[in-house]
Amino acid sequence: MPRATIRDVARFAKLSVSTVNRVLHEPDKVRTETIRAVVEAAEAVGFYGVSAIKESLKPTRPKVRIGVLLLQRHRAFYRNLSQAIEVAAEAVRDHEIRLRIEYLDELSPQNVSDGMNRLADTSDVIGVVAAEHPVVAGTIEALAERKIKTFALISQLTARCNVGYVGLDAWKVGRTCGWAFDNVCRVPGKIAILVGNHRYRCQETNESGFRSYFREHARGFELLEARSTFETASIAREVTERLLEEHPDLAGLYVSGGGISGAAAALRESGRAKEIMTVAYDLTEVTRAALLDGTINFLISHPLQTLAHEAIAAMIRAFEGGPDFPPQSISLPFEIYTPENL
């Protein structure tokens, strides 16, 4: 059979060709009833552009305003996460998602609180990446009083109300990293630990799980006291250089927080990258290159597309469930990368 045309759609719907064209190209100038009639006609005659016409009905779908607060824009991980969230929001068909994403460069608790309140003014539900702090908890509670629910992304948050969560099981992440050192290091030795900030619950729990593994499987490894990078590449580089100088027998480096680009640069320049087992987080251009040249040996990564999809879906459910529907906590499986499976 010949492919159905716009004329066939118009004839079936008993409308003019120009009206059908307006539905396709200027739907905001056409009544919703007319758009629905064109959709029914397009489906009946098998018109190839029926999906595009259905998109014209977007204004009739339930609207959900979602605000997302991410950390520093210059970090590739958060740019990648932002892109994944945008794609996930666009893919939603049964709701119209009005998405607003903001970044914070200055990560003080008050600045995080201000950013959350800013988003809340134009959002029904918000997602935030933040460190645990009483100021942040207080903001979550105040938003709950306004019937605005909060989801913690990547790192869990607590408050005197329900807080949703979409991210990894940090305890399992830490123990898996411990397993990697235990099974890859040729000879047990000292392992240095870098964290961005201990107030990020994911990093604190990562470290706890990591140490838990070695308490259970004591095989001669010595875990050094964790050092903070303050989520900054330059500080991570300085800290790594200092560790390499202080511990010429260092066997491993566990980068549990921000600053991997600085740590990788210090390892490369030291000439000892191939001697030191390094485990880090999240696949970006920087960590991919470090895996390929042997600076990093083992990488655990968030499944960004899955995380974004689950976060948007959970936020929609929380909004539609009404004030008494608690936001959900969703623990995602993590991805593992080595130089051999990129």
N, C-alpha and C positions, 0 to 999 in steps of 0.2 A: 504494500500500500504506500502511496506517496505520503511524504511527511506533512503533518498538519501545519497550516500557516496561521498567521494572525487573522486573515480573512475568515478562516474556518472558525476560529475562536469567536470572532465578532458575530458571525452568522448564528452560531449555536446560542450565544448569550443574548442575541437580538439587540446588539449594540453596534455603534459605528466603529469602523477601523480606527479612526482617530481617538476614540475613547479608550480602546484597548491599548493603543500606543501610549496614551497618557498614563494608564495604569502601570505600564512597563517602565516609563521614563520619568514621569512626574507624579508619582502616587500621592504626594502630599496635596495635590490639586483635585483629587478624586474622592468621592464619598466611600466609606468603608463598605457599604452595601454593594456598591458597584464593583469594588475590588473582589469581594467574595463571589459575585456572580461570574466574574472573569476567571477566577480560580476554578470554579466548578466546571465552566465551559472548557477551560484548558485541559483539565483532567479527563473530561468526557471525550474530547477529540484526540487526546494523546499529544498535546502540544509540547515540544521539547523545552520551552521556557517556563514551565509551570513552577519550578522551584524559585525562579526569579520573581514571579508574580506573588508567590506566597510570602516572599520577603517584604512585599509591600504592606502586609498585614501586621508588621512589627508594632506599630503604635497601639494595636488592640491587645497586645500581649501584656501580662502583668509586668510591671516595672519594678526592678530591684536596684537600688543605688548601693554600690559597693565601693568602699574606700580602702586602699592598701597603702601602708606606710613601710617603706623599705629603707635599708641602710645605704651607705655611700654610693652615689651614682657611678663613681669612677671604678668601682669594683665590678669585674666582669660577671661574677656570680649573680649579683643583684640585677644587672642589666638583662642577663639571660632569664632570670626568674620573672622579671617584669614582662618580657616578651612572651613567655609561656602563659602568664596570666591573661594577657591581652588576647592571645589566640584562644584560650579556653573560654573566655567571656564571649568572644565572637561566635564560638561554636554552639552556644546555647540557643535552642530553637523555641522552647516553650515559654521563655521569659525574655523581656528586653532588659539587658544588663547595662546600666549606666555606670561605667567604671572610671574611677579616678585614682591614679597612682602618684604618690609623692615619695621623694627621697630625703633622707636626713644626712647631712655631712657632719654636723656637730651632734654627738651622741649622748649628751648629758640627759639625765632623767627628765628634767624640766622641759628640755627641747623636744623629747619624745612625747611628753604629755601635751605640749602645745600642738605638736603635729597631729596627734590623735584627736584633739578637740577641734582642730581646723577641719579635718576630714569628716568628723561627726556632724558638722553643720550641714553637710550636703550628702550624707550617707545614711542608709538604713542599717547596715552592718559593716564592720571594719575588720581588716586583717592587719597585723602588725608584727614586725620583727623587732624585738627589744630585749634589753637586759632586765632581769628581775630587780625591782626596786619599789619601796613603799610609795613613791610618787606615782609610778606607773600603775601600781595596783589600785591606788586611790582614784586614778583617772578611769580605769576600767569599771570600778564600782559606781562612779558618778555617771558614766555613760549608761550603765545598766538601769539606773534610776530613770534615765530618759528613754528607756526601752530600746537602746542601741546595743546590740550584742557584739562582743569582741572575740576574734580568733587570733591566737598566737600562731605565727608561721615560723618554721625552722626551729625555734627555741621556745619551750613551754613557759607560760606565765601563770601566776596564781593571784587570786583576789578573793574577797569574801562574797563572791558570786560565781556562777559558772563561767568558765573561760574555755572556749573551744581551742583545739590544737590540730594542726596538720603538719606532720613532719616525720622524722625518723625516731626509732626507739634508741635513744642515746646510749642506754646501758648496753644494748647489744652491739652498737657501733664500737664502743670502747673495748668490749671483750673480743670482738672480731679483730680489731687492730692488735690487741695483745697476742692473739693466736697467730697473726701474720708475722710478728717479730719472732715468736717462739719457733715457728716452723721454717722461717727463711734465713734468719741469722745463722751463719756457719758456726760461730762461737759466741756463747752468751757474754754479755758485757754491759756497759753503762748505756742507758737510754735516757736522752734528754726529752723533756716535754714542754711544748710551747702552747699556751692558751692565749686567746685574745683578751678575754675578761672573764673572771670567775663568776660574775653576776649573770652571764648567759648560762641558763640552766642546762642547755644542751652540752656546752663545753665542760661544765662542772661534772655532769653525769657521765660524759665521755671518759673523763679522767678517772672517775670512780670505777667505772666498768673496766677500764684498762688496768688499774691497780688490782682490782678484784681478780682478774684473770691470773695475774702473777702471784697473788697470794695463794690461789688455789693450785697453781702449777709452778712451784718454786724450782727453777732450773738454772739458777746462777746469774740471773739478770739483776742489775742494780738500777732502780728507777730513781732518777734525780728529781729534786724538787721542781715543780712546774714554774715556768717563768712567763710573765705576761708580755704580749706584744702590743696591747692596747689597740688591737685591730688595725695596726699600721705596718706597712711593708718596711719602712725605713727602720722602725724600732725592731722588727723581726730580724732584719739583717744584722743590726748591731748586736742583738742578743745571741744570734747564731754564731757570729764571729767570736764573741766572748766565750761561748761554750766550747767552740773548737780550740780556742787558745788554752782554756782552763783544763780541758779534758782531751789530751792527745790520744787517749785510748777509747774515745767515744765509739760505741758500736751502732747506736741507732738514734734517730731523731723522729719524734712523734709530734706533728704539727696539728694540734687539736682546735685551732682557732684561726683568726685572720692573720694575714701577713706572709702567706706562702711564697709569694713572688720574691720578697726580701730574703727569706730563708733559703730559697733555691739559689738565688744569686750568690749568697755567702758560701754555700756549699760548692758551687762551681768554681768560684775564685780560689777556694782553699786547695783545690786539687784533690780533695778527699771524698768527693761525692760517690765514687765507685766503692769506697771502703765502708761507707756508712749506710745502713738500711734506713730508708726514709719513708714514712707513711703520712699521707695528708688527705685533704678533703676536696671534693667537688671538681668535676671535669670542666676546665676552661681552656682557653688557648695556652695560658701559662703552664698549667699542670699537665696538659697534653704534651707540650714540648719537653717538660721535665721528665715525664715518663719515657718518652722516646729516646732522650739522651742519657737515661740512667740516673738522673739526679733524684727522681722519686721512683720507688719500687712498687708501691701498693697504694691504691687510691679508693676511698669510699665516696660515693657521690649520691646526691639527692636525685631521684627520677623527676626532673623538673616538670615535664608534661603531665605526668600522673599527679604530682603535687598540685599543680595549678588547677587541673580538672576537678580533683577531689575538694580543693578549697572552695572553688566557685560553687560546686554542687552543695557542699555543706552550708555555705552562707545562704544560699537560696532556701534550703530546708529550714534553717534557723529563722529566717525572716518570715517564711510562710507559716511556720508553726505557731507563731504568736508569742506573746510575752512569757508564757509558761513553758515553752519548749526550749530545753537547754541546748546550747551549742555543743556539737559532738567533738570528741577527740578521735583522730584518725592517725594510726601509726602505719607508715608506709614501708614496704621493703626497700632496701637500699641496693644501689648498683656497685659492683666491684670492678675496678680496672687495673690491669697490669700492662707492661709494655707489649704483651703478646695478644691482647684482645681489643686494642683500640680500633 
